[in-house]
Amino acid sequence: MLSSTQGTHVYLACGSTDLRKSIDGLAAIVSQVFEHDLFSSSLFVFCNRGRDKLKILYWDHNGFWLYYRRLERGRFRWPDRAEDPTKAISRRELQWLLDGLTLEQKQAHPPVGARIAL
């Protein structure tokens, strides 16, 4: 899923969003309320009040993608609205959310990078 979006930033709309909004309504929230650049190739993720549906808005060189996911059972572990209306997360944290996990996975393996010995 979303494999062509590697290396992009991910922003969550904290709290609930009215998911009756389509591309134009969600784009207005991103640009006017969150004051983010719609065309930055970032993923903007929105969740409904019941925490069982979400939409992801993504700009791809000549148009928007709108991904929609509905859970048949369970709820997304979505962050409540705090001081900031958005929260920047990693792609890995987004996958945790989509898998029904929380953003804070204390037992997850930390990222490992290669070291070059000179």
SVG drawing of the C-alpha trace seen along z (x, -y; Angstrom):
<svg xmlns="http://www.w3.org/2000/svg" viewBox="-20 -29 60 36">
<polyline fill="none" stroke="black" stroke-width="0.4" points="0.0,0.0 1.2,-3.5 4.5,-2.0 5.1,-4.9 5.2,-7.4 8.5,-6.3 10.4,-9.1 7.4,-11.4 6.4,-13.1 3.2,-11.9 0.9,-14.2 -2.0,-13.1 -5.0,-15.3 -5.3,-14.8 -8.8,-14.3 -11.7,-13.5 -12.5,-14.8 -15.8,-14.7 -15.0,-12.1 -18.0,-13.1 -15.4,-15.6 -13.8,-14.6 -10.6,-15.8 -11.5,-19.5 -12.8,-19.7 -9.7,-17.8 -7.4,-19.9 -9.0,-23.1 -8.3,-21.8 -4.6,-21.0 -4.0,-24.4 -6.1,-26.7 -6.2,-25.1 -3.0,-23.2 -1.1,-25.7 0.8,-22.9 1.8,-22.8 -0.7,-20.5 1.7,-19.9 4.6,-18.8 4.1,-15.1 3.2,-14.5 0.6,-12.1 -2.2,-13.8 -4.2,-11.3 -7.7,-11.9 -9.8,-9.7 -13.5,-9.8 -15.0,-10.2 -15.7,-6.5 -12.0,-5.7 -13.0,-3.0 -12.5,-4.9 -9.7,-7.0 -8.7,-8.9 -5.3,-9.7 -4.8,-12.6 -1.7,-12.6 -0.6,-14.8 1.1,-12.9 2.7,-15.1 -0.6,-16.0 -3.5,-15.1 -4.6,-13.9 -5.0,-10.4 -7.6,-9.8 -7.2,-6.5 -10.0,-5.3 -9.9,-2.5 -12.8,-1.1 -12.3,1.4 -14.9,4.1 -13.8,4.7 -11.8,2.7 -10.6,-0.9 -7.6,-2.8 -5.5,-4.0 -5.8,-7.7 -4.2,-10.6 -6.6,-13.1 -6.3,-16.7 -3.7,-18.3 -2.1,-21.8 -1.3,-21.1 -3.9,-20.1 -1.4,-18.0 1.3,-15.5 4.2,-14.5 5.0,-10.8 7.2,-8.4 6.1,-5.9 6.8,-3.1 4.5,-4.7 1.8,-5.1 2.0,-1.4 1.7,-0.7 -1.5,-2.8 -2.9,-1.0 -2.2,2.3 -4.1,1.3 -1.2,0.5 -0.3,-2.7 2.3,-5.2 4.6,-4.3 5.9,-0.8 8.5,-0.4 9.6,3.1 10.1,2.2 13.6,2.6 15.3,-0.7 16.4,-1.6 19.8,-0.3 22.2,-1.9 25.3,-0.7 28.7,-2.0 31.6,-2.1 35.0,-1.4 37.8,-3.5"/>
</svg>
